[in-house]
């Protein structure tokens, strides 16, 4: 499962899930077959971590959720404060404190009939909050992943806006399937101009001559971990650039790594079957991993 590889936890079979404010055991948490999320993938989502009792970078995640909803002309129907209160309520109901991954899903709501038009709707949005005990496989942070290039690209904003967390994930799923068929843990996707954009489930960085490069961000989600890594580079005098670059630049990179909410920073040790940086985690990736861990811990102080 690449960067999303996790340790099984038997407690997850008994977690309590919030469905439109109702706190339900996992086995009873359901949505209608007429829900717009099920029928059309019409909605937005976020995921975030609970670390030592703190919802890490929660303000940024909530802001991104509401921005995504605005982009698809969906009124969530709750204030940011009300949404945050409901997240805390379900976490408290589960008596959770650490090593927890929370998925927040908001669909447009119930449809009176299977139909595409977003204004044909018969309820307020459906809001589901799923907290699970999920601890990332620590070996991945050291041993890394194998990345492959895929032909599935990230489209422009006039196709399906890649900058929002849409429930419709077909583009990423297609890249994921292609990567698996090629023997990779994840697929590296290009943008419409042939430049490196992002991976199917994480953001991508390379290191060349002591500089950190990532894509311009025009054709990928505004990743919060991605943003934090760029901030850490700036604060620690590490040259970092959002820029266009090619697969040739990746093949000759000194290091590469990916970022995501679940696992933080994960080194890339091979690309298209060839070793990156000697096939081991690079020193700059390891330094940024430690800086990121310190940042997460500092968010939880007090």
N, C-alpha and C positions, 0 to 999 in steps of 0.2 A: 504493500500500500504506500510505499515511498514515504514522503514526509508526514503522512497521516497514519502511519503505523502506530498502534497504541496497545497498551496492556489491557487485556480483558479484566473487567471488574464485575463480580457477581451482584454487587449492589445495584447495578443499572437495571436489573430485571424488576426492581421494586420502586424505581424513581417516581416521583409525583410530577405531573406535567400540567401546565396551565393552558387550557383551551377556552379562549374568550372569557377569561377570569375564573373559570371553574377549575379547581384543583383536582386532578383525576389520577388514579394509578395508571401506570404505563399501559396495562392491558385494556383499559377503558378509554384511553385518549384517542378520539377519532374525529374526523371531519367528514362532511357530506360529500357524496359523489358529485353533487352539483356545485361544489366549491370551485371558484374561478382558478385557484391555484392548482387543483387537481385536473380540471378540464383543459386549462390553457397555459399553465405556468405563469399566470398573471399575478404578479406580486413581487415583493422584495424580501431580503433576509439579511441577517447579520449573525456573526458568531464571535464570541469573546471568552476570555478566561477568567476564572475565579481563582485568585492566588492569595493565600493567607487572609481570606476574608474580604479581599478587595477585587472588584470588577475592573480588570486592567484596561486602561484607556477607554473607559466606558463612554465618556462624553463624546469622543471622536466617533465611536461606533454608532451612538444614537444619532449624532449629527448626520452621518453618512446614510443611515436608514431613512431619515426624513427627507434628505436630499433626493435619494432614489425614488421615494414615494412621490415627491413633487415632480420628478422628471417624467413619471408615467401617469401624472394627473390623478393620483390617488390620495384622498384625504384619510389618513389613518384613524382619525376620530378620537384620538387621545393626545394629550399634551406630552411633551418630553418627560415632564416630572411624573405624570401618571404612568407612563410606560416604565420608567425607572423604578417606581414604587412596586409595580407588578413583578418586575424581574426580581427585586429583593424579596418579595413575598413568596415566590416559588422556591427561591434558594433557601430561605428560612424554613419553609415547610419541609424541605428535604434535610435540614440541619447540615448543610454543606459548608465547607470552609476552604478546602484547598484541592488542587489538581482536578478542577472541574471545568468542563467545556459547555458553554451555553449556546444553543441555537435559537434564534428569535426569527419567526416567520410571520409575515403579514401578507395575506392574499386580499384580493379585492372584495371577496365575500361570496355569498351564494348567488347563483344564477337561477332565474326562473325556468330556464331551458338551456341546453348546451348551445351557446351562441357567442360569437367573438366580440361584438360591440361592447366596450367597457361600460357604457351607460345603461346597458340592460343588466340590471343588478337588483336583487331583492333583499339585501341585508347590508349591514355595516361590515367593514372588513373583518376577516377572520384573523385572530392573533393567537399564535401558538408559541409557547416557551418551553424548550426541552433542555433541561440540565442533565448532564451525565458525568460520571466519574471517568475521566480520560487523562491518562498520563502518557506523554509521548515516549516512544522508544528511545532511550538515551544513547543507544549505540549509533543511531542514525546521525546524531549531532557530531559524532566523531568519525564514523566510517563513511558517511555520505550516501549519495544516490547516483544512479546512472541516468543520464539525460540523453534523449534522442531528438533530432529535428523531425517535425511532422509537416505534412502538406496542408493540414487544416489551419487556416489563418484566422486572425482576429479581424473582424470586419470594421467598417467605418461606423460613425454614429448614425448614419442614415440607413443602416442595415439593422443592427441591434446594438444599441449603445453599450460598448464594452466597459464603460466607466462606472456602471452601476451594478449592484448585486441583484440581478434579476433572478426570479425563480426559474425562468426558462434557461436551462444550462446546456442545451443541446450542443452548442458550439464547443464548449469545454469537454463534454462527454465524448464527442466525436474525436477530439484530439487525444483524450485519455485512452480510448479504444485503439487508436492508431499507434500510440506510444507502446501500449502493451504488446501489440502484434509485432512491433519492432524490437521487443525485449528491453524496453526502457521503463524506469520507474515513473517518469513524467515526460511529457512532450513539450519541446520548445517551439513556440508559435511565432510566426512572422506577422507583420502588419501588411496592409494592402500595398505598401511601397517596397516590400522586400526587406525591411529592417526588422531586427529582433524586437518583439513586443513583450511577451510574457510566457509563462508556462501554463499548462491547463488548470493547475490549482494553486500555483504559487507565483511570486514575482522573481525575476531573474537578474542577477548581477554578475559582472566579471571584474577581474582585477588585472590591470596591465600597467607595468612600470610603476607600481605603487599607487595608481589611480583606480578609483572605484567607478564603474560605469553601469548605468541602468537605462532603460528606454526613456523616451520623452514623456511617457505616461498618456499620450494622446489616444492610444488604442488598448488601454488596460485599466482595470479597476484602480481607483485611488487607494492603494493598499496602505493600511495604517502601520503595519510592521515595516513596510517599504519606506514610508515617510519617516519613521523613527530611526531607521538605519541611516538615512540621508542626514537627519539632524545630528546623530551621533558622530558621523564623519565630520561635519562642520565644527562641532564643539571640540573635537579632538584633533583638529588640523590634519585630517585625512582628505586629500583631494577627491572630490566626488562630483560626478556629472550625470545629468539626465540628457541623453543625446541619442542620435541615430547611430547604430553600428550593425555590422553584418555577421553572418555565420562564420566568415573567414576570421573575423576578430575573435569570435568565441573559440575557434579551433587553435588559435595561437595565444590564448589567454594564459596568464600565470596562475590564476585561480578563478573559480566560479562558485557561486552559492545561490541559494534560493531563500525566500523569506515568506512567512505566513503566520497567521494568528496562533495556530495550534502548536507548531514546533519551533517558532522563532526563526533562527538561521540554521540552514542545513547545507553543508558543503556538497558541491558537485565534483565527483572524482573521475567521471568519464563522460565523454560526449561523442555520440555516434560511434561507440565502440573503442575510442581512443582515450588514453589517460589525459586528464587535465591536471597540470601542476604536479606531475609525478604520480598521480593517482591517489594522493592523500590530501587531507584537509590542509589548506594553506594557512600561513601565519596571520594574514590580515583577516581572514574569515574567523579564525579562532579568537583574535583580539576583539572583533566586533560582536561575536557571540557573548563574550564575557561582559562587554560594555552593555549589551542589551539585557542580559540577566540582571546586572546591577541596576539598570533603569527600571525593570519590572519590580525588583525588590524595593527600590526607593519609592515607587508608587504605593506600596503596601505598608509603609511605615506610618504608625499612628492610626 
